[in-house]
Each structure stands twice: as structure tokens, then as C-alpha cells.
Amino acid sequence: MFILPAKALKGNIALPGDKSISHRAALLSAMAVGVTRIDNFATSADCASTLECLERLGVEIGRDGPTVTVHGSGKTGFRQAEGHLDCGNSGTTMRLLAGILAGQGIESVLTGDDSLRSRPMQRVIKPLTAMGAAIGSENGRAPLAIHGSKSLRAMAYRPEVASAQIKSCILLAGLNAKGETSLIEEVPTRDHTERMLRWLGVDVRETRDEDATKISVSGDSVLTAKDLTVPADISAAAFFMVAAACLPGSQIEIRNVGLNPTRSAIIEVLSRNFGAAIDISEQHELNNEPVGTMSVRGGLLPQQSNQIKGRMVSELIDEIPVLAVFGTQLEGGLEVRDATELRVKESDRIAAVVENLKRMGADVEEFHDGFLVRKSQLRGARVDSFGDHRIAMAFAVAGLLAEGETEIPGAECAAVSFPGFFEVLQNAIVYQ
Ligand code: S3P
């Protein structure tokens, strides 16, 4: 893909359904009793992996464009699949499905592409094993051979890493365990699983003390099918928000975008810290998820803070690649710390952004847990997508802000979360 400098972004931006919410809509409605219609299901390759795995497990699924119909199997009605279950590039598919399969009386093997097979899975193997599932793996990596148990033990678990995937994995296993399973969360992570379980009639209890929140579900819970509409993906919106904020004269609008407070820190950071003109209107709820219409106008004001660290990292985890590009446009640059998790995403995202920013002439320093990027005039260059959708899209934004032409080989990996990204972007660009 070749990207030329842009003057502005204009118009209505049509985004795919949220990837995190779509995964959960498919998985939870598969565990429900009854038929669920899911509207605006993500078109992403990752969510297609989830649907294919469920079909292989005997779940009947109908597809009509972005509308997906799931005939629930109930909590334990999954059928043993023949051969491996291929999660593709999708960590969410693998880690959440592992939680469901741990409580089925079947054997399953979860695998994925080279990137997914190199990512850490010990973080789910350890707690699921403690609950009574037997999981075979080499070095804590996929393929995972899951020997499920119909008599999982409930437990209270405090993960070492702040991760919505670990949290969701444990809660989904807990739905099939004897007694009450709790997840103790020190740093809040996206709470789509909790919200959707409640939508489907499950009593998810939360108690807070000063250092953590305890989230509990009972093994007696029943999920009852109830139709769902997936909001537009705020993490996909982030690429357009950053580009529009950096290009004066831009004016874009995004409808029905997810505004869940565990995902919307990108709005706060761009507007409160950097003075981006972001307006939210028509706020309402879609199946327990807040949504609204967002408009972004070009222009930034001098910033109050140029650091992202601590708890902020997990609230912005998927937006950091595009924020790195954003940092090149800020007077005080941008420093990201406490973000070692970025090294075990679809690529090592710290190394990937540092490498690509350097190729584009930016002044950037790498740390073990983040990076510091200083205000820089970007120059078009041949960057690398590293086979990572968010790196490909972040550097498309960099190309809009650079002098000269930027080349992104392997840019088709954007389809992992956003097929059609480059067409939507192209239609919004106003050239010099
Ligand atoms: C996700 C959680 C995050 C995020 C990923 C999607 C989810 O991962 O980076 O893109 O849907 O639960 P971690 O839970 O590993 O932080």
C-alpha cells in the first residue's frame, strides 16, 4: 500500500463492529439457551476465526452480511471437533475459548498462525489447570491440547498481568465450575464480558476494596439468548481520530461508536491532554454498552501531559501504536512506559513502532517497557507492517502526516480487525 500526504480528513466514517464485543457476542450466545441475532457483527478476520471454531464445535451459525444468528448449545453442549481449532491471529479467540473448553467433557486442540503460536498462554493454562482442566502445551505456547472437565473447581484468582482476556477466560470457565469463581482485578481492563453476561441474565457480582475489584460468577448461572447489536469499534476509530486531530481543516463524524469507559480513554487523552476538538452526542445504550456519535475537528492545543504510564496503559493498550505516531506531532513529544505487554501482542509493538518511526526520520528512543518519541517531521519511507494489523494502520496515518510517499508492504493484514480500512481512509482523504 502506498500512502501520500493528506491535507485533511472529511466526512462520515463507517467502521466495522467492535472486535472485542463481537468475539464475546458469538462465544456467549453459543453458551446460551435459545437463538441470538447479532447485528453489526465485526467483519474482521479475527471474529471470523471465532465463528469457525464454534461451528467446528457443533454450534449452528447463520450469516447474512454483518448479521449473525447463533443457535446456542447451552453451557456444556459443545461437540468434540475433528482436528485442530484454528484461532488464526486471534489471541481473544484462543484465550476465551480455552476458558469455555476447560469446562466441556471433550478434548480440543487450539492452534493459530505463527504470531499466535509465539504468544504467552501460560497466563490461562495456569488458572485453568488449577480449576481442574488438563492442558498440554510446549513452553506455555499454542497448540494447546485441552482435556476438559465436567467438574471444574471454582476459585478466586488474582492474575499477574492486567488482561481482559485472562479475566474473561476465568469467568467463562467459572460458569461451568462448582461454586463461585472470582477474578480479582487490580487494574481495570475492558469489561465487555461482564456487561454481556448481565445482558444474557447472569448475575455478575462486583465488590471493591481500595486496591482491587472482585468480579464473581456462579457455576449455576444460566445464559438466556437475547439479541445483540455490536457498536462501531472505537479502536478502529482511533486511527481516524488521530489523523483528523493532526490535520487542520479536518471534520469527521462516526456514528454508534462504542463509548465504554474501559475503552474510551483515547477520547480523554486526545481531547483533555492535547486539546483535540472531539464532540460526543446522541449518547445511548446498546445491550448494556454505551454508544454515541463522535465528531472530530482538526487542530491541537499545547498539551498538559506527554506521558502514558501506569493504569493508563491498559486503558489504551490497542491505541498505543497510533499514539506513537501522534507523538511525532506534539510539541513535547510522547513518552510511553509500563507497557511491556505491548511486546507480546500480534507483534512486538514497541520494537515495531520504534523501527518504523526511525525509518520515517523520527527522533525516537526505545525502552524495555516503552518508548519516547520527540516532535519530528516525518518523511515518507518503506516501513514494515510486521504482519500486525494495528502497525499497518498506524503507519498509514503516519504516511498522511509525512512528506513524500510511504510504502507499507503486507498492509493487507489490516483485515485482521478492519477489512476495507484503506478504502474507508481513501474516501475520507482531502489531498494538498
Ligand atoms: C482484548 C484484550 C486486550 C487487547 C486485545 C483484545 C479482548 O488484550 O489488547 O486486542 O478482547 O479482551 P489483553 O487482555 O491481552 O490485554
Residues whose N, C-alpha, C, O or C-beta is under 5 A from the ligand:
A	BS01	S3P	S20 T92 A162 S163 A164 Q165 I166 I317 D318
